[in-house]
């Protein structure tokens, strides 16, 4: 594979923004691709995938490259070339890199899991403490490239119909049995330019995430609250499961996320969502005992979605995880009164840590003194092929 300097310069620019300016990788890549509309599909894919690759293997590539006091992103790109068996261009910035030395260096460190899997020491120790022997295989899965999974908008089209439409445009997909609304792209590509997306026939939503809305057991005509709605991926899935009947109050503390949800709902043809900004505890208080169902998809460490957000490895820290665990418990206690007696809620995270999942639910149930009971819980592991998720179905007595 031949690599081109202008595309490599874009990758270097991305890496600088991610590591020096502490920007989120997906936003950085989106911005640079938008600002260069003349790049073709292959060029865009090279920039996005190479950036993500170097971010994912950042610690390993630094270890394999020549010692440097500060980040040299060109040298990391050179190591990436060797790693992908791509010929090193004769550019000044790549001088001093030796293919043979890089291969030997890998042989010397490949038994060190923290280096081989490119992960901070504290994260490796935490994963092993919480998951034991399971951690190693889950960590390997989290370093794989994420699949592109579509959720078919069944309000507008059937899965079979959409699959046929995409096939006619030479986009091949797989329809997994365990996910009735999902199509998995056989080859990664920018699907957002397709007319089917503009017409609201699908959303991009990971397979693990697609299991959460059905877990809430909603029915048409119900009154449902999605209390941490964000951009609304799961809210829209709930609307489709409810066949656009009943009412979904989609809540968030950030107005811009609710504005994004409104746009997505319009495109999807969803009419039963009412976005509502959480301005204070009074917003929650007014809704006490009003919901048949409550979705609490809470903020978390995000360790289950590292393959999708590899830069989180370098942005997360132990203090943040401790703070987020306090927030999770606070949300469980403060938001659960919105459920009617006999109603149910789902507590969900995109974490694989027991302390954010089973332990949080157990603590909440114990401290509720008999008001709530755990009906069912489910895990999706990264080794299952999708992002890592946890969900618990809890009933109010």
PyMOL commands that set and color helices and strands:
alter all, ss='L'
color gray80, all
select helices_A, chain A and resi 5-19+25-34+41-56+58-64+73-83+92-94+99-109+113-116+121-131+134-142+159-168+191-193+195-198+210-215+233-241+255-268+281-285+303-305+312-315+318-338+354-356+358-367+382-384
alter helices_A, ss='H'
color red, helices_A
select strands_A, chain A and resi 149-152+173-174+182-185+202-204+223-226+247-252+273-277+291-297+339-349+372-380+389-396
alter strands_A, ss='S'
color yellow, strands_A
deselect
rebuild
show_as cartoon
